[in-house]
């Protein structure tokens, strides 16, 4: 519905503000919409950053760790790294400072939790490391074994040992594990406590050291700072066969460590588990454990073991079958038993309840829930046509309407009908043939125009351009400010004879370009005629209101154009684009427009306003309306 009829206070929120005229287009802007405009410099925008003026480091990961090294020169930084080391011999890191003492006197710390129950964190930790002493540099210093003891309170200990072989995915394989779940473990009732030391069902067992070799050469002992990550996942079992599920766990143990050298130690065997889920890793261990109903094949893959013991039919547990029953038999609990079909005397199709059917439907028929064959499409000479087909000349026919809007479908019907002035073409599309022979202007019968008349001429009946002298009570329009607004369904352009705040007497020229079902039908570089179409249905409407005051046109005289020409150098279809053009040879008559329905009525013996010489439209930047 067209309601853009008067310059009310609501409309003026878009047109006028304390900002005054904007630069460039000569229109007005709202400081609420454009607080940074030069005309709004007197309005304090304040700090909209919420008080945070810091610059981001570009990291978007909210789980990143912030190292804590305040007041520390050595020791763990709380994020898996270190604040520094103690290079002077005979010193060790204690409470973040280098002090005289034995290596490791400052202790180690554990971060992370054992993912059992509600999760367990540890407040005690110790590490024992052994490395190989060898005059050959390629083997010297390799870490052979790691033992880590974690505890909580006065108990709740986790003991892990790793040696001799690498684990799948890296690190040393854990060869001994005991979790003592006692009263010091949170969330463990008495019935869940115990010594869980059977780790044969664990899928992940590894300690990953931060270094592969100790930093000293052929050394009986070596002092260094490093991390040791305990990685666990799977099922632990105690001596009473109670099980404990361990979700994916990562515990990082960090600190200064003293490693003991051994001339009999060996560098870890390199396990080979690439592409394998189970089977030998080449180092005396396995690459994984299969589930209870699976076995490991020669390729190191877990495969299902069919279970058909005592069964002659039914599922074998691996997606296969233990056998099929004969006619009039049904499979019950793995046994074939005699079955009585449930077809009765009326069933034509469907399951007979004994693994067979009650019958088969004809082509294109479907079996209903009542076990009756039905035709979802059309019956034709006793034949069921497939869905969408028609019966034509006693035979099933498939309509041929692909890409067609009208015309024959090849089966005695049509693909559709054309509307309005459109007619069906040979290719099955609807289009209109313009009827413009001998016409210079006016409607071409297809929603377009046969042309626009020249200066001083108007389109007369029969499509002829002729000069008609109009009796003009008022002439011309001298705008001093302007605005163009995208109202979604139309672009509205307004000129005002007042360049200020519209409190004094002023006139308004309003040009409206409305969308049709096909969108905007106006183009840059073309002229378009204004005709005598009533306001409620015009696509190109020109209205002038004379005698507005105090930001209102309630008492103004309204003029509606019945002829004229609008040219667009640049036509705009949305906010952010520029509208520029001109209006010429326009004749407007005094009229009334119903503010509810938009119906317009020309006043008998009313005044006439003529705009003969071209007046500019824009250039104006189209803006969105103020909410």
SULHU-V949363 format. One line per field, one symbol per residue. psi: psi as a letter, one per 40 degrees, with the letter a starting at -180 (. if undefined). A space follows every 10 residues. Layout:
psi = ???
This chain:
psi = hhegdigidd dedddiieda iiiceeaiih dddgeeidee dehhdaheee eheihieehe heeiihiheh eieiiieefe aieaigehie iihhfeihih iihedeiiih iiihgibehh iheiiihhih ihhhehdeeh eihdihhhhi ihbebgihhh hhidiiihei aihhehhhhg haeehiehid eeiihgehfe ehdhhihhie idiieihfhd ihhihiihhh hihahihade eiihhhihhh hhhiahihhh iheeiiiihh iheheieaii eefeaieihi ideiihaeef ihiihhgehe ieiaheeeea ieiiiaifii hhfeihihih ifdaeeheai heefeaieih iiheiihide fihihebhhh feihiiheii hhfeihhhig eheidaaiee feaieiiiib eiihideeih ihhhgehehd iaheefeaie iiiaheiihi hefhhihhhi hhdiiihgie iiihhhfdei hhhiiieheb efdihiihhh hhhiiadeah eiiieiihih afhideeidh hhhhhhfiif fifdeihhhh heiihhihdh hheiieihhh aihifhhhih iihheddehi hhhhfiihhh gdihiihahh hhiiih.
